[in-house]
Amino acid sequence: MANAAVRSSALFGGHGRAIVSAMSERLIDIVAVPDHPGTARWQAVTPPGLVAGTAGLRPIIPFEHGLLLPGPVAQPGAAELSLYVEPPWRRRGIGSRLLEAAVAHAARQRLVAEVAAGSAGEEFCVRHGFRHTGSGSHELLTYCDVHHAWLGELIDVEHPGYRLSHWTGDLSGATRVEELLRRPSSPGNAVLSAAQADGDLVAYALAAVGAAPRRRARQYGPAVLTAHRGRRLGLWVNAALIQRLREIHPHIDEIETRTVEDDPGLLALRQHLGFRQLRRTRLYELALP
Ligand SMILES: CC(C)(COP(=O)(O)OP(=O)(O)OC[C@H]1O[C@@H](n2cnc3c(N)ncnc32)[C@H](O)[C@@H]1OP(=O)(O)O)[C@@H](O)C(=O)NCCC(=O)NCCS
């Protein structure tokens, strides 16, 4: 695709370059591509069949925006938008056309986009009427940095009155963590580690795994009920999750997670476990009629 742009300008130069690039932009097709059930993807394809950009929509599982302990059930109908245009093809309206395809598909939903702070993505969101809703940070834990004996010691620490439990299965249709714990464990894309007191859920950390060959899992939490904070339950369930995830999905070698920036306690906990910051981000939302 970069070669196509270079070839055009080399052939025509000067004013010819503008004409050729305008022509090639018009010839770019936005095509839907099959993906996993529940997700939608589009590609901007140039006449020789090269991909100049991509867009994707993925349903937001309720656990990731507002952890459900014990908060209200997350609003249904939110999808996460991902959008990428190859650098040589930017500022030619391709991102806007990809967004148009996603918007047409996602009627009556909220589109949520997470973009790097101060980036073109932010300008693009503002230009398209997205509302700024918050800031965040992305962190990554790599299994080769994990000291497994130390992790085991964290998990073995006694927490009198609390019991650690695990669940694995598919997240489909679930809106609350309690629901997952009531389901029998089965093979699936999610792993949950939870702390319970008198049979009630009080803390959890959850990871979702994409289809192979994706080697990076996404973590949500840890979240701890307010009345049970200050007892290192967050560290406990998160350490347990890191260990459990690797046992069940040995192909996973990284865990990515996000933190809302005004939660220094959560950031510190994750740093303690070995997560390092990847980037600062800003969250934008577009409510569709
Ligand atoms: C953000 C991105 C998808 C935009 O793609 P694009 O094809 O360049 O977007 P468009 O040409 O349709 O731009 C539409 C408008 O957005 C705004 N915009 C886009 N890039 C901009 C930039 N670098 N600086 C300022 N405004 C910008 C402008 O208002 C632009 O209209 P204009 O060119 O008439 O001024 C692309 O820069 C990209 O892939 N960035 C990296 C990934 C990313 O940030 N994704 C965002 C997820 S929502």
The ligand as a MOL file (V3000), in Angstrom:
LIG
                    3D

  0  0  0     0  0            999 V3000
M  V30 BEGIN CTAB
M  V30 COUNTS 48 50 0 0 0
M  V30 BEGIN ATOM
M  V30 1 C -7.1530 8.3190 13.5730 0
M  V30 2 C -7.0230 7.7470 12.1570 0
M  V30 3 C -7.8240 6.4490 12.0850 0
M  V30 4 C -7.5980 8.7700 11.1710 0
M  V30 5 O -7.6130 8.2080 9.8580 0
M  V30 6 P -7.6560 9.1510 8.5600 0
M  V30 7 O -7.9640 8.2980 7.3810 0
M  V30 8 O -6.4220 9.9500 8.5210 0
M  V30 9 O -8.8960 10.0800 8.9130 0
M  V30 10 P -9.6620 11.0840 7.9420 0
M  V30 11 O -8.8240 11.4230 6.7760 0
M  V30 12 O -10.9990 10.4950 7.6590 0
M  V30 13 O -9.7870 12.3720 8.8860 0
M  V30 14 C -11.0380 12.9510 9.2230 0
M  V30 15 C -10.7850 14.1750 10.0650 0
M  V30 16 O -10.2110 13.8120 11.3430 0
M  V30 17 C -9.3110 14.8500 11.7600 0
M  V30 18 N -7.9340 14.3540 11.7760 0
M  V30 19 C -7.4990 13.1320 11.3740 0
M  V30 20 N -6.1620 13.0380 11.5710 0
M  V30 21 C -5.7570 14.2080 12.0850 0
M  V30 22 C -4.4910 14.7110 12.4970 0
M  V30 23 N -3.3650 13.9790 12.3860 0
M  V30 24 N -4.4270 15.9600 13.0020 0
M  V30 25 C -5.5380 16.7160 13.0950 0
M  V30 26 N -6.7790 16.2990 12.7130 0
M  V30 27 C -6.8730 15.0550 12.2340 0
M  V30 28 C -9.4180 15.9490 10.7350 0
M  V30 29 O -10.4780 16.8050 11.1400 0
M  V30 30 C -9.8070 15.1600 9.4890 0
M  V30 31 O -10.4600 15.9590 8.5240 0
M  V30 32 P -9.5570 16.8380 7.4960 0
M  V30 33 O -8.4810 15.9350 6.9700 0
M  V30 34 O -10.5560 17.2540 6.4680 0
M  V30 35 O -9.0020 17.9800 8.3060 0
M  V30 36 C -5.5340 7.4910 11.7910 0
M  V30 37 O -4.7850 8.6530 12.0510 0
M  V30 38 C -4.9110 6.3460 12.5770 0
M  V30 39 O -4.9820 5.1850 12.1560 0
M  V30 40 N -4.2970 6.6600 13.7400 0
M  V30 41 C -3.7110 5.5930 14.5990 0
M  V30 42 C -4.7930 4.7670 15.2880 0
M  V30 43 C -5.8180 5.5960 16.0240 0
M  V30 44 O -5.5240 6.5620 16.7090 0
M  V30 45 N -7.0730 5.1690 15.9240 0
M  V30 46 C -8.1980 5.8880 16.4630 0
M  V30 47 C -9.2150 4.9910 17.0150 0
M  V30 48 S -10.7880 5.8570 17.0520 0
M  V30 END ATOM
M  V30 BEGIN BOND
M  V30 1 1 1 2
M  V30 2 1 2 3
M  V30 3 1 2 4
M  V30 4 1 2 36
M  V30 5 1 4 5
M  V30 6 1 5 6
M  V30 7 2 6 7
M  V30 8 1 6 8
M  V30 9 1 6 9
M  V30 10 1 9 10
M  V30 11 2 10 11
M  V30 12 1 10 12
M  V30 13 1 10 13
M  V30 14 1 13 14
M  V30 15 1 14 15
M  V30 16 1 15 16
M  V30 17 1 15 30
M  V30 18 1 16 17
M  V30 19 1 17 18
M  V30 20 1 17 28
M  V30 21 1 18 19
M  V30 22 1 18 27
M  V30 23 2 19 20
M  V30 24 1 20 21
M  V30 25 1 21 22
M  V30 26 2 21 27
M  V30 27 1 22 23
M  V30 28 2 22 24
M  V30 29 1 24 25
M  V30 30 2 25 26
M  V30 31 1 26 27
M  V30 32 1 28 29
M  V30 33 1 28 30
M  V30 34 1 30 31
M  V30 35 1 31 32
M  V30 36 2 32 33
M  V30 37 1 32 34
M  V30 38 1 32 35
M  V30 39 1 36 37
M  V30 40 1 36 38
M  V30 41 2 38 39
M  V30 42 1 38 40
M  V30 43 1 40 41
M  V30 44 1 41 42
M  V30 45 1 42 43
M  V30 46 2 43 44
M  V30 47 1 43 45
M  V30 48 1 45 46
M  V30 49 1 46 47
M  V30 50 1 47 48
M  V30 END BOND
M  V30 END CTAB
M  END
